[in-house]
Amino acid sequence: MARATLIGFTAVAMWALLALFTDASGSVPPFLLSAITFAIGTGVGLVARLFMPAAETPVKIPPQVWLIGIGGLFGYHFFYFTALRNAPAVDASLIAYLWPLFIVLGSALMPGEKLRWNHIVGALLGLGGTALIVTKGAGLSFDPRYGFGYAMAFACAFLWSGYSLLSRRFPSVPTSIVTWFCAATAVLSLLCHLALEETALPQTAGQWLAVVGLGLMPVGAAFYAWDIGVKRGNIQVLGAASYAAPLLSTLVLIVAGFAEPSLRVLAACLLITGGAVLAAKSMIFKRERETANA
């Protein structure tokens, strides 16, 4: 379980590159960027299958798995982009980042899972750290005029947490199925682009490299790693640790010279790290006991 949890967390680490690569990709419209990157993410899965042709035993995929997978990947991005178009980015982003908290709370309803106080407190500490990062230390001013955008952001958080929790109910479904979830998301995103946006492709080699980077990691390998984590790892720990994504993203931007270090970032780091350690304390102490007994 610890190994699967660590693999799942590599998805969070890859999502930390999302802001940097997106910013470097130029002015590509969101749905077109989604279509291109998910097509590359599909390629990641296809290449992996070439190197592991007999790694998984073929199983019959229940129809609801297709609904959960495609609805999770495409639905999250559809509602997120819609939220950003209909509400301030700061407000929409923070509401969308309720999904780790929803995962931790929703895990109590899963067979074989038990929600403890440290999971809840750890997730809330992570949410507080995320609020510092997203709002840049300023307050939120929720405006009724943006009610539709707020609802879309909430739907986005609900969908991704639901996808993550429900995926756990199908542990026998191989991770390779994510390949086809990515393919379907690419096609649906392209249709949305054709209906809603004007085409604008990357203009430079650097922008194309950023798009390829997005497709290989944050919108590619990350989803395969996440599938392993939510199916076989400690989902409460993984949910609480997911709040590290906006913090890691900010640190990446600081290293790249796109943001400045500050006490706010340090405070967010302490909150998110402390929350993740608190949420994982049972798993950490269990491994320490096993090492001592050995």
Protein Blocks (a to p, Z undefined) as FASTA:
>chain_A
ZZmmmmmmmmmmmmmmmmmmmmmnojadfklmmmmmmmmmmmmmmmmmmmmmmlpccddd
dfklmmmmmmmmmmmmmmmmmmmmmccfklmmmmmmmmmmmmmmmmmmpghiacdfklmm
mmmmmmmmmmmmmnnopacdddfklmmmmmmmmmmmmmmmmmmmmmmmmmmlcfklmmmm
mmmmmmmmmmmmmmmmccdddfbfklmmmmmmmmmmmmmmmmmmmmmmmmmmcfklmmmm
mmmmmmmmmmmmmmnopaccdfklmmmmmmmmmmmmmmmmmmmmmmmmmmmmZZ
